[in-house]
Amino acid sequence: MSPPSILGNGKDSSESAAEETYADIDWEDLGFNIVSTDYMFVMKCAKGDKFSQGSILPYANIEISPSAGILNYGQGIFEGLKAYRTEDGRILLFRPHENAERMKIGADRLCMPSPSIDQFVNAVKQTVLANKRWVPPPGKGSLYIRPLLMGTGSLLGVGPAPEYTFLIYCSPVGSYKKGAVNFKVEDKLFRAIPGTGGTGGIKSVTNYAPVYTAITEAKANGFSDVLFLDSASGKYIEEGSACNVFVVKGNVISTPATDGAILPGITRKSIIEVAIDLGYQVMECPISVEEMLCADEMFCTGTAMVVSSVTSVTYKETR
Ligand SMILES: Cc1ncc(COP(=O)(O)O)c(C=O)c1O
């Protein structure tokens, strides 16, 4: 399969809304599962260098040294964003520059070179256009785009890898949540250490598996997700396993401040802007469990979750 040609204006040479064809899958039945698409984007760079030229390749397994930095020492970050198809046949990306900026901050924190903002956004566009037939029809879902940045060079001692790979793959997705959002407040296991000394504020690959036991236990007890507390005092809510949270009381919408421990979500940022425009008072501040339990309403935000109202929150015995 030869990769499609991509022109600099972001349109591929054969693009026209009328010619658009769809991949042969059941678009009515999309969940949040990986569906392999046709192409991925790959760009490599040596430690100390800058990323320069990447390419669209057929989607396939990648070869990686057993002694790669990502496999041994977790030197990696990822991003997540979506492309949507409009009724008039266009394909829209949701604020990709924001993901590019966030990846850069995460890369600096983990001692990795990162693609420039333009390289990131262009690579995302190329990946989406190459996989255009996997962008669901309007209203049926979206194309979830997963940029990865990882130390793929081989090394034995602890330290930054000698080579880095920026890779983007994608998958058509439907809804992430299956049914109502019922949070269990996790009061034993913490996701992040306080302040900017940790990695809670970046999408490090190492942030996720350490809380799998909490998520698995909560799910086994009928909850849909866990809500993490700050690890310094255990009194203030932080975020869900892959979403930010907001509480509503009258005309005031509050969300925990992103102080280094909480991921600065792009949906979160967008909702804050929209809420202010709509005349709400928005506060980014510490929110205690007690304040949350007295809220009128609660909702969570994220690329996968979109904006979802929270049905229940359970803290110890209080629901
Ligand atoms: C831990 C965590 N918090 C919040 C979010 C929401 O961020 P965004 O709105 O940028 O998807 C995500 C998902 O990316 C996440 O993994």
The ligand as an SDF file (V2000), in Angstrom:
LIG
                    3D

 16 16  0  0  0  0  0  0  0  0999 V2000
   -5.2920   12.1260   33.8250 C   0  0  0  0  0  0  0  0  0  0  0  0
   -6.0970   12.8940   32.8370 C   0  0  0  0  0  0  0  0  0  0  0  0
   -6.7660   13.9820   33.2460 N   0  0  0  0  0  0  0  0  0  0  0  0
   -7.4970   14.7220   32.3960 C   0  0  0  0  0  0  0  0  0  0  0  0
   -7.6070   14.3810   31.0640 C   0  0  0  0  0  0  0  0  0  0  0  0
   -8.4110   15.2540   30.1350 C   0  0  0  0  0  0  0  0  0  0  0  0
   -7.5720   15.9890   29.2800 O   0  0  0  0  0  0  0  0  0  0  0  0
   -8.0570   16.4340   27.8410 P   0  0  0  0  0  0  0  0  0  0  0  0
   -9.2900   17.2520   28.0510 O   0  0  0  0  0  0  0  0  0  0  0  0
   -6.9300   17.2240   27.2880 O   0  0  0  0  0  0  0  0  0  0  0  0
   -8.3290   15.1860   27.0960 O   0  0  0  0  0  0  0  0  0  0  0  0
   -6.9400   13.2360   30.6000 C   0  0  0  0  0  0  0  0  0  0  0  0
   -7.0450   12.8420   29.1970 C   0  0  0  0  0  0  0  0  0  0  0  0
   -6.2810   13.1890   28.3950 O   0  0  0  0  0  0  0  0  0  0  0  0
   -6.1490   12.4800   31.4950 C   0  0  0  0  0  0  0  0  0  0  0  0
   -5.4780   11.3980   31.0850 O   0  0  0  0  0  0  0  0  0  0  0  0
  1  2  1  0
  2  3  1  0
  2 15  2  0
  3  4  2  0
  4  5  1  0
  5  6  1  0
  5 12  2  0
  6  7  1  0
  7  8  1  0
  8  9  2  0
  8 10  1  0
  8 11  1  0
 12 13  1  0
 12 15  1  0
 13 14  2  0
 15 16  1  0
M  END
$$$$
